[in-house]
Amino acid sequence: MPSGPRPTFGAFSTIRVTGRADLCVLHRVCGYGNAVNVQKVVGILVAILVVFWIISSPTTAAGTVNGILNSLASAGSSLIQFLRGIAPG
C-alpha cells in the first residue's frame, strides 16, 4: 500500500485484509491500482468533442480560437502596461 495518510471509512478506521482478493478491493476503494480515473475519461471525452467540433465546423472553431487568442493578447498587453505604470523611474 502506498505511503501517506490512511483512509478512514466513517466509524471504521482500520480495514482487515485477509487475502489477495481483499487487497484488490482495498486498492479499488482507496483509489489505487487499476481503477478507472474519472479525470482521464472526462479529458478524453473533451478532446474527442473538440476534434469533432473542429472537423464539423472549422470556420467557427478558427474564429473562436482567434477570439480567445486576441483576448489573451489584450490581457497580456494590459498587464504589461500596468507593470510599467508601477515601475519606479
ChimeraX attribute file (.defattr): number of C-alpha atoms within 10 A of each C-alpha:
attribute: neighborCount
match mode: 1-to-1
recipient: residues
	/A:1	10
	/A:2	7
	/A:3	5
	/A:4	6
	/A:5	6
	/A:6	12
	/A:7	12
	/A:8	11
	/A:9	9
	/A:10	6
	/A:11	6
	/A:12	8
	/A:13	9
	/A:14	10
	/A:15	13
	/A:16	8
	/A:17	12
	/A:18	8
	/A:19	8
	/A:20	9
	/A:21	9
	/A:22	12
	/A:23	15
	/A:24	15
	/A:25	14
	/A:26	17
	/A:27	15
	/A:28	13
	/A:29	12
	/A:30	14
	/A:31	12
	/A:32	15
	/A:33	13
	/A:34	9
	/A:35	11
	/A:36	11
	/A:37	10
	/A:38	9
	/A:39	9
	/A:40	10
	/A:41	11
	/A:42	11
	/A:43	11
	/A:44	12
	/A:45	12
	/A:46	12
	/A:47	12
	/A:48	12
	/A:49	12
	/A:50	13
	/A:51	14
	/A:52	12
	/A:53	13
	/A:54	14
	/A:55	11
	/A:56	11
	/A:57	11
	/A:58	13
	/A:59	11
	/A:60	12
	/A:61	16
	/A:62	12
	/A:63	11
	/A:64	12
	/A:65	12
	/A:66	12
	/A:67	12
	/A:68	12
	/A:69	12
	/A:70	12
	/A:71	12
	/A:72	12
	/A:73	12
	/A:74	12
	/A:75	12
	/A:76	12
	/A:77	12
	/A:78	12
	/A:79	12
	/A:80	11
	/A:81	12
	/A:82	11
	/A:83	11
	/A:84	11
	/A:85	10
	/A:86	8
	/A:87	8
	/A:88	6
	/A:89	5
